[in-house]
Amino acid sequence: MIKKLSKKAKAIEIQESIRQILFYDWDPIGINEFGPSDEYDSYAGSIYRLLASGTSEYQIIERLYQFETASMGLSGNREKLKHVAEKLMKLNVSL
């Protein structure tokens, strides 16, 4: 018998998946080998809302680029964000 996750448990699982992708795959400031694992947590909610709304890969790339450039003051590179957006788009975010 397959046990179905509660909505709360599923939401926590989704949030953790997004956190992991942001920390290990995105990591624009290069801290995932030595920095705190919650460094990018403040961006996860925004990404979740985009994914849950049925957003496009392009919109995910643009949001990550905005985080890098406007929020972090980095130069940003949209091409490097494509693989991160692809991973995020593969997540099942339905509750």
N, C-alpha and C positions, 0 to 999 in steps of 0.2 A: 504494500500500500504506500503510495506516495503522499507524503505529508505536505500540505499546502501552507506556505508562509502567511502569517498575518500581514495586513497592510503595513503595520508599523515595522515589522521585521523586514519586509520587502523594501520599504523605504530606506532603512538602515543599510541594507545590502547594496542598494543602488548608490547611495551616497558614498559608501566605502569604495565601490568600483570606480566612481568618478575621482575620488581622492587619490586612489592608486595610480590612475592614468595621469592625473595632473602632476603628481609627485615624481613618478618614474619615467614617464614618456615626454611630458611637456617640460617641466623643470627649467624655465628660462633663466634662472639665476645660478643654476648648476650646484645645488646644495644637497641633492638626494643621497650622496655618499656620506655626508657628515652633518647635515642640518636637521632641524626638527621636522618630523613627518607631517606636522600640521601646517607647514609653511603656506600651502596654497588652499587651505580649507575655506577661506573666505570667498573663493571664486567658485566653489563647487555648487552652491545653490543656484547661482546664475546659469551655470552650464546645465544643471538639471532642468530648470524651467524652460530653457531653449529646447532641450531634447524632448521633454514631455509635450511641448507644443507642436512637435513634428517639424522642427526646423530643418534647414538644409545644411549640408557640409560647409558651404560657403559662409553661412551665418555663424557657425561655430568657429571657423577660421577667423572671421572678422572680430568676434568677441574676444578670442584669445589674443589676437593682435592688439586690440584695444587695451586689454589688461597689461600686455607687455609695454606698450608705448605710453599710454596715458597714465596708467596706475603705477607702473614700475620705472618709467623713464628710460626704458631700453630702446634699442633701435628697431627690433622686431623683424621678422622675416616670414611672410605668409607661406612661402613654399615649404619651409621647415615645419609649419603647423599642420600641413595636410595629413601626415600620418597620425597625428594626435586626434584630429577631427574624425578621421576614419575609424579609429578605435572607439571613440566616444559614440559615434553613430551606430556602432554594432551592439551597444548595450540595450537590453530590454528594460525600459524605464516605466513600463506600465505596472500599476499597482493592482 
